[in-house]
Amino acid sequence: MIAKRRPLCSVVAWAFIAAAALGTLPEAALGWSSGHAAITQGAVAALPSWEREWLGEEGSRLASEYCYIPDLVYSKPEIRPYAMLPSRPKNFYLVELHLPPDAPQGYELLRHFLGQAVEKLRAGDVADGSRFLGTLVHTLEDWGCPAHSVPGDNMFTLMRQFVPPPEGSDYRYVPMHGPMESAQFTVDLGSYQPRLLGSSVDEAAFHLLGRVQEAIVFARSQVIPIMQALYADDQPAATAAQQKAGVFVGRVVADALHTALSLARQQFDDDAVRPLREVDLSSRMPLEATNLAWPQSAFFSKPYWGHPTVGVVLKDGKKPTAIRMQIPDCEWARGPINDAIAVGTPTTLTYLIPPGVYDRLEVWAGLHAELGLAGDVIFEIRGNDGKVLVQKKIEGKEPAQLLVVPLAEEERIQLVTRPASRDASANYAIWARPRLLKSSD
């Protein structure tokens, strides 16, 4: 992932280095190649009939032309406005549309291009709306591409050090980026029904970010199989692994297209809206998990040397143990509690949330019912700029407490634990059932 913007000169250089290495035009070296069309076609085909009819001929162009817009900005100046940000008027090539940026940047990019597409579609300009959709789907597809999924490498040289090619192989010198994404495949989503991701652009971008993060992690699982297949000159196996990633991100693209068209129409089925009334934060990646993985610094907490875990607590930092809490007359607290985050002290979990979408945060805070009996922890929920919204000190033998925090205009929420005494050896702290909830009105 990219934490900082790359200077435009280095972006241009990168594009042409890739082109020279792969023997292709810059635009062909920066994405799924023909996979963009296959993924977008599969996603469009999965849309409800009324949405395909609304797009009409533009739906075909979306899957054959517009999904390549961010790759074509050098050769086609007229399409540059569809792949640019108002905040960066001089940059017609945005590397973040190809390589996954950090979560805040990712959210803003998705929010902008989704918002532009919805605005144009709502105004009846299906052609321009579809062009902005092209940039949106290209971005999702590139982020979910195995060749783009290794932070800091982009499949050029680093991964080859971990998975070296056989002696004498041409792959000892050729960047792996092109071969990793060059397979010809189709994407058939079968009976997949696209999901509504929000009833507003802000909400939809928030959920879309979560969905594409899942695609990035899945794409990483295909990197080594693809490399091994290429080394073995087994193109069918390499194609199959690329296709798996293409189908996975194809579902995300279908969700994005369906949501954009639903937002433009401003009509939502109750069954589609109902799941959006609450969000399980335990299923989301905190900002501390940089590049969607926990850095070593996250392991330095007591009582165990380990990163925050969902659904289990690590006894002594090694043994996965079911999560249980002390809550009188509460059946679910007896466990195992799957939608709970186990942490030590001190820890901070920061979550990006769309302002004004959710009414409140609710979470149970306490210690593990068995392992944490001698613990003593200060639980805090913080909002923007680290301001403390609620604080509770809970000892191990005390029952867990439900903490409720109005969200107002909060854009970040932090779940913080701190040791309340010198001995932190039993601070098996639990954040259980963390939920973002909408108003019941």
Residue, then its C-alpha position, 0 to 999 in steps of 0.5 A: m500500500i502507499a502511505k504517501r503520494r508518489p511525485l508525478c515524475s516518478v509515476v511517469a517513470w514507473a509507467f515507462i519502466a514497466a512498459a519497457a520491461l514488459g514490452t507493452l504500452p504504459e496503459a497495458a502494464l498498469g492493470w489486469s490487462s484484458g482482465h478488466a473487461a472480463i471482470t466488468q462484464g461479469a459484474v454488469a451481467a449480474l445486475p438486475s435487469w432494470e439496471r442493465e436496461w438503464l445503462g443500455e449501450e453505455g453498459s457495454r462501453l463500461a465493460s469494454e472501454y470505460c473500465y480502462i480509463p485510468d490506464l489511458v490518461y497518457s494517450k487520451p487527454e479527453i478522458r483525464p477529467y474522469a480520473m482526476l481529483p479536484s484537490r489535485p488539479k495538476n495530476f491526471y495520473l493518480v497512482e492510488l487508482h492502481l495501487p491500494p492506498d491507506a484506508p483514509q485515502g481509499y475511502e476518499l477516492l471511492r467516495h469521490f468517484l462513486g459520488q460523481a457517478v451517482e450525480k451524473l446518473r441522477a441527472g440523466d447523463v448516463a454516458d458521463g455517469s458510466r465513465f466515472l463508474g469506469t474509473l471506480v471499477h478499474t480502481l476496485e479491480d486493480w486493488g483486488c489484483p494479485a499483481h498489485s497486492v504486495p505492498g511496496d513491490n507491485m510484483f517487480t523484484l521483492m516477492r521473487q526473493f521470497v519465492p525464487p525462480p528455478e535456476g536458469s529461468d527467464y523469470r530471474y530477471v523479468p518483472m513479475h507484474g505483467p505475467m502475474e496479470s496477463a491471463q485470459f479468463t472469463v468471470d461468471l458470477g453465477s447466481y450472485q445477487p449484488r448487495l446494496l452498500g448504503s443509502s448515501v454515498d458516504e455510507a456506501a463508500f465506507h462499506l465498499l472500502g471494507r469489501v475491497q479490503e477483503a478482495i485485497v487480502f484474497a488476492r494476496s492468497q493467490v500470489i504464490p500459486i500464480m508465481q509457482a505456476l508461472y515458474a512451472d510453465d503451467q499457464p492453466a494453473a496460473t490462469a485459474a488462480q488469477q480467475k479466482a481473484g477476478v471472480f472475488v473482486g467481480r462480486v465487489v464490482a457488482d456491489a459497487l455498480h448496483t449501489a451506484l444505480s440504486l443511489a441514483r434512483q433513490q429507491f431502496d428495498d427494505d430487505a436491502v436496507r435492513p442489514l445496513r442498520e448496524v455494522d459489526l466493527s469486529s469484522r473491520m480492519p483497524l487503521e493500526a493494521t497497516n497494509l491490512a496486516w498487523p505490524q510488529s509494534a502491535f504485539f507489544s502489550k500485556p499479558y501476551w505478546g500478540h496482536p488483537t484477535v477476533g473470536v479468540v483470546l490467545k492464552d499465554g500468547k499462543k493457545p487460542t481460547a474461546i471468548r467468554m465474559q461475565i455478564p449476569d443472566c446473559e446467555w451469549a456472554r457464556g460464549p464462545i463470543n465470535d464477534a469480539i476483539a481480544v486485546g492486552t494493555p495498552t492497545t489502541l484500535t482506530y476505526l474510520i467511520p463516515p460522519g453523520v451516518y450512524d447514531r451511536l456506538e455500542v460495545w461491551a467492555g470487560l475481561h475474560a471470564e476465566l483468564g482475566l479474573a485478576g486483571d485491572v483495565i481502564f477502557e476508553i472510547r475516544g473520538n476525533d482528535g483523541k478526545v475521550l468520550v467515555q472511560k470505565k475502570i473494570e477489575g477482573k471479577e466485575p461484570a462487563q459493562l455496556l458502553v454507549v457513545p453518541l457519534a455525532e460527527e465523529e470520523r474516527i473511533q478509538l477503542v483504547t485499553r490501559p493497565a490500571s495497576r502495575d501488574a498487567s499479567a491478567n489483563y485479558a481485555i475484551w471488546a465484545r459486540p462492537r456495533l455502529l448503530k443507526s437511529s431507530d427513528 
